Amino acid sequence: MKHYDLIVIGSGPAGHKGAIAASKMGKKVALIERQLNRLGGVCLHTGTIPSKTMREAIMHLTGYRQREVYSELYRRKRHIKMDDLRKKIAQVTQHERDLIHDQLERNGIDVHCGDAQFLDEHTVGILTKKGDVDHSITGDKILIACGTKPARPDHMDFDGKSIFDTDQILDLEDIPRSMIVVGGGVIGIEYAIMFAILGVEVTVVDGRERLLDFCDREVIETLLYHARSLEMVMRLGEDVTSMDRQRNGSVVVQLESGKRLIADTALFSAGRVGDVDELDLPAAGLKTDERGRLWCDENFRTWQPHIYGVGDIVGFPALASTSMEQGRRAVCNMFNKKYDHVDQLPYGLYTIPEISMIGKTEHQLTQDKVPYEVGVARYHEIARGHISGDVHGMLKILFHRETKKLLGVHCIGESATELTHIGQAVMAFDGTIEYFRDTVFNYPTMSESYKVAAFDGLNKLQLDLELSESSYKTAEAEQKNLTGDAKLSEDSEVSQEEEAPVSEQQQVVATMEAEK
């Protein structure tokens, strides 16, 4: 039985980066993945990479980016098929899988193929396809990065023909005429808009009244405006009770309100659960919550001090980018390797248009009673926005009214996920909005948005200060006037009181004179 310094379960972004980080520290590392051709995990095969590649292929083939420049009729390919999209996805996936395989090999990481199963706190078995233990390995430390899988309610029949989950949707034979997307989270909205751009009649159903509530509200309002311009229908505050396939192949979705929706296909994207069925976590003294998520502390340590959890299995934000960093940090923590702890991590949503953010939202700052100001640059003010064909996007920067330190960056539109990193760097060094005012950006670029937003925010702040000063002076003058009037009134009263005895004496004298 082989023994390792670290056993990593899962080869997705978190597991892959964690394994390499440990190897760079001179540790002997084993990585367990279900199948060799599944290296990269869900992220590479059914999640992040395929969906983002599909997004780019759709925008290219439909000419979506160029429509603002060449009119709504512009289209590179008239009849787009799913095979057109899958071809590009296969190319990118193969390249990334080969890259991961080479990286693991170069770093001397042993890859074990099969489902992982805990036999005890330090021993992990690798299962055969039949579910038997093929062989076992032991480790001083264990990193659980097994990821998640789509949630599947028992009463719904996911046949892969009309009713799909998010791991199946890329297997669509043809692009449907209509689609119902159940669940308006990140994945659901990303796919919904993609298919809407392909000309599919899309209806999104979600039980919440507000979508993506961790994002800036103005940004989400802008996204919904774009969605409705694609004739997408949003049914918010509605819960689904059933989803059934009809004999003719169509799908009927029954809502709790009594409404019935009918479409060619349905995509169920209402959440994901931990992919822990085969792990037998209780054998390691671990357990998950009702959604199969693993608890860990701020250092990614579970109840067992030598077992760590990272990636989607530990919950929000469940993004590939944050998972990579979690994998690296967890390994640094378990082997007492120091690293710079950066709290602010960027979020990227590959909707169309894309969204990205870092730091606080206006809602959070208001709740925390932080005095802040907002600077906004709209893409129609930026030359590069017109050149690229995106005049509806915007960049919003939030900064402290007194210190002028950058508190948050929120962007929607072309290059949003790239632009956020500029703000991220400035925030990491406690920079102020004045940096954007004073620095020079290449022209024409989307990065120039920061300079425009900085001037907007500082102008607002200056105007507000001038108005406040003017109001103060006006109030001060009014106070002086009131004080002056009060003094005059007081003097008048005193004068009248002093005159009263004189007047009485004069009256007595006058009376005596009269009596004489």
Helices and strands as residue ranges (DSSP letters): E 2-9, H 13-24, E 29-33, G 36-38, H 41-45, H 48-62, G 64-66, H 67-70, H 82-106, E 110-113, E 116-118, E 123-127, E 133-144, E 148-150, E 163-165, G 169-171, E 178-182, H 186-197, E 201-206, H 217-229, E 233-236, E 240-245, E 251-255, E 260-263, E 265-268, E 272-274, G 281-284, E 307-309, G 311-314, H 320-334, E 347-349, E 355-359, H 362-367, E 372-378, G 379-381, H 383-388, E 394-400, E 406-412, H 416-428, H 434-438, G 446-448, H 449-515
